[in-house]
Structure formats: structure tokens, C-alpha cells
């Protein structure tokens, strides 16, 4: 890890972990560009930065918009943090295909399209870092989260391929795999099925569906995750918080039974 100030682009910086990453990186003296999905989120990030006594350059960029992606690509940075993402909850057996496609379009295809110009630029200069904010859902899966988990599994395996392909070109790649932090994301994902769920036509009941796992204070492990963002020699997979790793490994082992 280097202590020199670097220029860092964070997507999905308008709320949740992305906002917190942006503030913590700025606190450490880095020049942060926070890209938010909606114009209304610009004030949220600007106010958070002001309250923290730091400066964050806030821009509006929807990663699924080709024009916005081109705008992102014009920013010359040292680190790209791919944090933007959505969660489409609901049973895969009932989920409409357009909803499943939207899940992949945001979390996988758009994320990869954002990354490509930076990958090429970093490879040309023999220096740069790409960090994908995956999830523990990129490692394990469960009912009613299949679409989200599938998109994160795709992101996870692509990040590993890129890591191996680019290591000799001076470009480092890693994933951060957050657990269930209480940012509102998990609750919104569970409720997402309400836009399309029809009890009379669905195979699987979605009644009383809720996120039942204990959720973690979203501020608790931000410093640890930012350490990973800045560490060119981090592991490929970085689960946070670390105490849930044994549980995840047990769940993975059961897949072999």
C-alpha cells in the first residue's frame, strides 16, 4: 500500500457503502470523484463531504447510459472502484426476464463496460487498480436472491480472470465482498419483487418475504475496506467483516454434500 495521494473514481457514490468509501478516501488525502446515479444524490454526497470536512468532486453518471459511461472514461484516475449496483429480489422461477436482464445489465455488463477504457489506459501506463465491490453473494447464494447472486458470481469470476490477465501489465484487480451491512440495500432488494409479483400466477409464494439476517452497522468496517481499495497487493477476495468468513466457508462446503 502506498501513502501517496491518488485520484480515485467511485461509482454508486450517492448512498450506502459507496458514499462512505468516498468520504473515507478523501479523509486520507486522496482526490475522490464520486459518481452518483441520480441528480438528487449529488446533494447527499456533497453534504456528507462538507460535514466530514473533506472535498469530493461529485458528478452524475448512470453506468447503464453510454453517454455517461463515455463521460466517466474521460476522467484520468489511478484507481477505479466499481461500486454501483442494484438488487433484484424474488424467486428466479417467477422473475420476469426483463427484470433478470436488468440485474445483469447494471451489476455485470455496465460495470464491465465502465471498466474497459480504464483497463486499457492502466495497461498502457503499466500502473493502475480496479476494485470491484462484489458481495458475499458473489460467493454463496440462497432463495429469493438468485438474480443478485448470479450477477455477483459473474462479476467475481471476471475479476479473477482480469487479475490473472493483467498482473504482468502492472494493473492490480481485486474484489471486496461486503456482508449484510444496514445501508437499506438489503431491504430494498427484498421488496423489489412487489413491482411484478402476482400471487395467482407465481409458482413460489412471496408473502411475508423479508431480510432476516442480522445487519451490520455500515460504518463499522469502512476503514478496513478502504485499506483494501488502496492496497495494490491485496488478496483477490476480501470479505468484510472477517468474522463471517468461517460461516461462508461452511456454506460453500455444504454445496459438495
C-alpha positions in Angstrom: 0.0 0.0 0.0 1.3 3.4 -0.9 0.8 6.6 1.1 0.9 8.9 -1.9 -2.3 10.8 -2.8 -4.1 9.2 -5.7 -7.0 10.1 -7.9 -9.9 7.7 -7.3 -13.2 7.3 -9.1 -16.0 5.7 -7.1 -19.3 4.7 -8.9 -22.5 4.4 -7.0 -21.3 7.0 -4.5 -24.6 8.6 -3.8 -25.5 6.4 -0.9 -24.6 3.3 1.2 -21.0 2.0 1.1 -20.1 4.0 -2.0 -20.7 7.3 -0.2 -18.8 6.1 2.9 -15.9 4.9 0.7 -15.7 8.3 -0.9 -15.6 10.2 2.4 -13.0 7.9 4.0 -10.8 8.1 0.9 -11.0 11.9 0.9 -10.2 11.9 4.6 -7.0 10.1 3.8 -5.9 12.8 1.4 -6.9 11.2 -1.9 -8.6 13.1 -4.7 -12.0 11.5 -5.0 -14.5 11.7 -7.8 -17.9 10.4 -6.6 -20.2 9.3 -9.4 -23.9 9.2 -8.3 -26.8 7.7 -10.2 -29.3 10.5 -9.6 -29.1 14.2 -9.6 -30.9 14.2 -6.2 -28.0 12.2 -4.8 -25.4 14.8 -5.6 -26.5 16.9 -2.6 -26.4 13.9 -0.3 -22.7 13.3 -1.1 -21.8 17.0 -1.1 -23.4 17.5 2.3 -21.7 14.4 3.7 -18.3 15.6 2.4 -19.0 19.1 3.9 -19.9 17.6 7.2 -16.8 15.5 7.2 -14.6 18.5 6.3 -13.3 17.0 3.1 -13.6 17.7 -0.6 -15.2 15.2 -3.0 -15.8 16.0 -6.7 -19.4 14.9 -7.3 -20.6 14.0 -10.8 -23.8 12.4 -12.1 -23.3 9.2 -14.1 -25.7 6.4 -14.8 -23.4 3.5 -15.7 -26.0 1.9 -18.0 -26.1 5.1 -20.1 -23.5 5.0 -23.0 -23.1 8.8 -22.9 -22.5 8.8 -19.1 -20.0 5.9 -19.5 -18.1 8.0 -22.1 -18.1 10.8 -19.6 -16.6 8.6 -16.9 -14.0 7.3 -19.3 -12.7 10.9 -19.7 -11.5 11.0 -16.1 -7.9 10.2 -15.7 -7.6 8.3 -12.4 -5.3 5.9 -10.6 -8.0 3.7 -9.1 -11.5 2.7 -10.3 -13.9 1.5 -7.6 -16.8 -0.2 -9.3 -19.4 0.1 -6.6 -22.7 0.9 -8.5 -25.2 -1.9 -8.3 -28.8 -2.9 -7.8 -30.5 -5.9 -6.1 -33.5 -7.6 -7.8 -35.1 -9.9 -5.2 -37.6 -12.6 -5.8 -37.8 -16.2 -6.9 -36.0 -16.9 -10.2 -38.8 -19.3 -11.1 -41.2 -16.4 -11.3 -39.0 -13.4 -12.1 -39.7 -11.8 -15.5 -36.8 -12.0 -17.9 -36.6 -8.2 -18.3 -36.0 -7.9 -14.5 -33.3 -10.6 -14.6 -31.7 -8.9 -17.6 -31.7 -5.5 -15.8 -30.0 -7.1 -12.9 -27.1 -8.3 -15.1 -27.1 -5.1 -17.2 -26.3 -3.0 -14.2 -24.2 -5.3 -12.0 -22.3 -7.0 -14.7 -22.4 -5.7 -18.3 -22.4 -2.0 -17.5 -19.8 -2.4 -14.8 -17.5 -4.2 -17.3 -18.1 -1.5 -19.9 -17.2 1.2 -17.4 -14.0 -0.8 -16.6 -12.7 -1.4 -20.1 -11.4 2.1 -21.0 -9.6 2.3 -17.6 -8.1 -1.1 -18.0 -6.6 -0.1 -21.4 -5.3 3.1 -20.0 -3.8 1.5 -16.9 -2.2 -1.2 -19.0 -0.6 1.4 -21.3 1.0 3.2 -18.4 1.8 -0.1 -16.6 0.0 1.2 -13.4 -3.5 1.3 -12.1 -6.0 -0.6 -9.9 -9.6 -1.8 -10.5 -11.6 -2.7 -7.4 -15.0 -4.5 -7.8 -17.4 -4.2 -4.9 -18.9 -7.6 -5.1 -20.7 -9.2 -2.1 -20.7 -12.3 0.0 -23.5 -13.0 -2.6 -20.7 -13.4 -5.1 -19.5 -16.5 -3.1 -22.7 -18.0 -1.7 -26.4 -17.9 -2.7 -29.8 -18.5 -1.3 -33.5 -18.5 -2.2 -35.1 -15.2 -3.4 -31.7 -13.7 -4.1 -30.7 -15.8 -7.1 -30.6 -13.0 -9.6 -28.4 -10.8 -7.5 -26.1 -13.6 -6.5 -25.8 -14.7 -10.1 -24.7 -11.2 -11.2 -22.2 -11.0 -8.4 -20.9 -14.5 -9.2 -20.3 -13.3 -12.8 -18.5 -10.2 -11.6 -16.4 -12.2 -9.2 -15.2 -14.7 -11.7 -14.5 -12.0 -14.3 -12.5 -10.1 -11.7 -10.4 -13.2 -11.1 -9.7 -13.6 -14.8 -8.8 -9.9 -15.2 -6.5 -10.2 -12.2 -4.5 -13.0 -13.8 -4.6 -11.4 -17.3 -3.4 -8.0 -16.2 -0.9 -8.7 -13.4 2.1 -8.7 -15.8 0.9 -5.3 -17.2 1.1 -3.6 -13.9 -2.7 -3.5 -13.3 -4.0 -4.9 -10.0 -7.5 -6.2 -9.6 -9.5 -7.2 -6.5 -12.9 -7.8 -5.1 -14.4 -6.6 -1.8 -17.1 -8.8 -0.6 -19.3 -7.0 2.0 -21.6 -8.8 4.2 -25.1 -7.6 5.1 -24.5 -4.0 6.1 -27.5 -2.0 7.1 -27.5 0.6 4.3 -31.1 -0.1 3.2 -29.9 -2.0 0.1 -30.9 -5.5 1.5 -34.4 -4.3 2.5 -34.9 -2.7 -0.9 -33.8 -5.9 -2.7 -36.3 -8.0 -0.7 -39.1 -5.6 -1.6 -38.2 -5.3 -5.3 -40.5 -8.2 -6.3 -43.5 -6.1 -5.5 -43.3 -4.5 -8.9 -44.0 -7.7 -10.7 -45.2 -10.4 -8.3 -48.6 -11.9 -9.0 -49.8 -14.4 -6.3 -52.3 -16.0 -8.7 -49.6 -16.7 -11.4 -46.4 -17.4 -9.4 -45.1 -20.8 -8.5 -43.4 -19.6 -5.3 -45.1 -17.7 -2.5 -43.5 -14.3 -1.8 -45.9 -13.5 1.0 -44.2 -12.0 4.2 -40.8 -12.0 2.4 -38.2 -10.1 4.5 -34.5 -9.9 5.0 -34.0 -11.9 8.2 -30.2 -11.9 8.7 -28.8 -9.5 11.3 -27.5 -6.4 9.6 -24.2 -4.7 10.5 -23.5 -1.1 11.2 -22.4 0.3 7.8 -19.7 2.5 9.3 -18.0 -0.2 11.3 -15.7 -1.7 8.7 -15.3 1.1 6.2 -11.7 1.8 7.2 -10.8 -1.9 6.6 -12.4 -2.0 3.2 -10.7 1.3 2.2 -7.4 -0.3 3.2 -8.2 -2.9 0.5 -9.1 -0.3 -2.1 -5.7 1.3 -1.6 -3.6 -1.9 -1.4 -2.2 -2.9 -4.8 -1.1 -6.2 -3.3 -4.4 -7.2 -1.6 -5.9 -10.7 -1.9 -8.3 -11.3 -4.8 -11.2 -11.8 -2.5 -11.7 -9.6 0.6 -14.7 -10.5 2.8 -15.8 -7.9 5.3 -16.4 -8.4 8.2 -13.8 -11.1 8.6 -15.7 -12.9 11.4 -18.3 -14.2 8.9 -15.7 -16.0 6.7 -16.0 -19.3 8.7 -19.7 -19.3 8.2 -19.3 -18.6 4.4 -16.8 -21.5 4.1 -19.2 -23.9 5.9 -22.0 -22.9 3.4 -19.6 -23.5 0.5 -18.6 -26.9 1.9 -22.3 -28.0 2.1 -22.5 -27.5 -1.7 -20.3 -30.6 -2.0 -22.6 -32.8 0.0 
